[in-house]
Amino acid sequence: MGCFYFYLTNSINSVMSKERQLIIFNKIKESEELPNSFYIQYEKLNPNGLKRSYTESLLSRLSNNFKKCACEEIYAHPGYFDNYNRFAPHIFVYEANKKVGAKKCLDYELQNADFTNGINGVKLASRKYFNKEINDLNEVEVLDLLIIHENPSLYNPLKRREKLIKQREHILAK
């Protein structure tokens, strides 16, 4: 584990050029801030996910009590990297957590995520599924969008509404 941690903390430049890092991390930094209700509901799905470092997340894997950090929400597409290897996504998440922080990672991911049914981004998902702007959503609707984001096919509200409702009830019962 120590060797991997050393590699993780010292090798972003080995998988991504400085220019590409600047472009990608600036896109994340510049993403529009979500309404606070998204952060509150996200914590119901992933307690302390906005506070947890990637190092803590990695260590949680060893205890079979896996808890991800919010930067792990970003899909580290192989196209992000100049030299892709199996550690590249881990390196990316570690650097994102360090350079931009968890809230910005979540902002970026939700605003670019695929919500199925030809819907990309939480703003469009809000309009399509609830006929509302994201600022006008209630707590349950925000939670529904976050649940859909976790697994868009499984919790597709147009095809599997009952699964979405069941998952929501499970989370709210905690």
TAHUZI-V677181 format. One record per backbone hydrogen bond with DSSP energy under -0.5 kcal/mol. NH is the residue of the N-H (numbers start at 1). CO is the residue of the C=O. E is the energy in kcal/mol with one decimal. If there is no record, write none. Layout:
NH & CO & E
NH & CO & E
//
This chain:
5 & 1 & -2.5
6 & 2 & -2.2
7 & 3 & -2.5
8 & 4 & -3.1
9 & 5 & -2.4
10 & 6 & -0.8
10 & 7 & -0.7
11 & 7 & -0.7
11 & 8 & -0.5
14 & 11 & -1.2
15 & 11 & -0.7
15 & 12 & -1.0
16 & 12 & -1.8
21 & 17 & -2.6
22 & 18 & -2.3
23 & 19 & -2.1
24 & 20 & -2.8
25 & 21 & -2.9
26 & 22 & -1.8
27 & 23 & -2.0
28 & 24 & -2.0
29 & 25 & -2.6
30 & 26 & -2.5
31 & 28 & -1.1
38 & 35 & -2.0
39 & 35 & -0.6
39 & 36 & -0.6
40 & 36 & -2.0
41 & 37 & -2.4
42 & 38 & -2.3
43 & 39 & -1.7
44 & 40 & -0.7
44 & 41 & -0.6
45 & 41 & -1.3
46 & 42 & -2.8
49 & 46 & -2.7
51 & 48 & -1.4
52 & 48 & -2.2
57 & 53 & -1.9
58 & 54 & -2.7
59 & 55 & -2.3
60 & 56 & -1.9
61 & 57 & -0.9
61 & 58 & -0.8
62 & 58 & -0.6
62 & 59 & -1.0
63 & 59 & -0.7
63 & 60 & -0.5
64 & 61 & -0.9
65 & 60 & -1.5
70 & 49 & -2.2
72 & 69 & -1.7
73 & 70 & -1.9
74 & 71 & -1.0
76 & 74 & -0.8
77 & 75 & -1.8
80 & 77 & -2.7
81 & 78 & -1.4
82 & 15 & -2.1
83 & 15 & -1.6
88 & 85 & -1.4
91 & 87 & -2.5
92 & 88 & -2.8
93 & 89 & -2.5
94 & 90 & -2.4
95 & 91 & -2.4
96 & 92 & -2.8
97 & 93 & -2.6
98 & 94 & -1.8
99 & 95 & -3.3
100 & 96 & -2.6
101 & 96 & -1.5
105 & 101 & -1.7
106 & 102 & -2.6
107 & 103 & -2.8
108 & 104 & -2.7
109 & 105 & -2.7
110 & 106 & -2.5
111 & 107 & -1.7
112 & 108 & -0.6
112 & 109 & -1.3
113 & 109 & -1.1
115 & 113 & -0.6
115 & 119 & -3.3
119 & 116 & -1.5
120 & 118 & -0.6
121 & 113 & -3.4
121 & 119 & -0.5
122 & 110 & -1.9
125 & 121 & -2.1
126 & 122 & -2.4
127 & 123 & -1.9
128 & 124 & -2.8
129 & 125 & -2.9
130 & 126 & -1.8
131 & 127 & -1.1
132 & 126 & -1.3
136 & 133 & -1.7
137 & 134 & -1.0
142 & 138 & -2.2
143 & 139 & -2.6
144 & 140 & -2.5
145 & 141 & -2.1
146 & 142 & -2.1
147 & 143 & -2.4
148 & 144 & -2.8
149 & 145 & -2.4
150 & 146 & -1.5
151 & 147 & -1.2
151 & 148 & -0.5
155 & 151 & -2.7
156 & 153 & -0.9
159 & 156 & -1.0
160 & 156 & -3.7
163 & 160 & -0.9
164 & 160 & -1.6
165 & 161 & -2.6
166 & 162 & -2.3
167 & 163 & -2.4
168 & 164 & -2.5
169 & 165 & -2.7
170 & 166 & -2.0
171 & 167 & -2.3
172 & 168 & -2.7
173 & 169 & -1.5
174 & 170 & -0.5
174 & 171 & -1.0
//
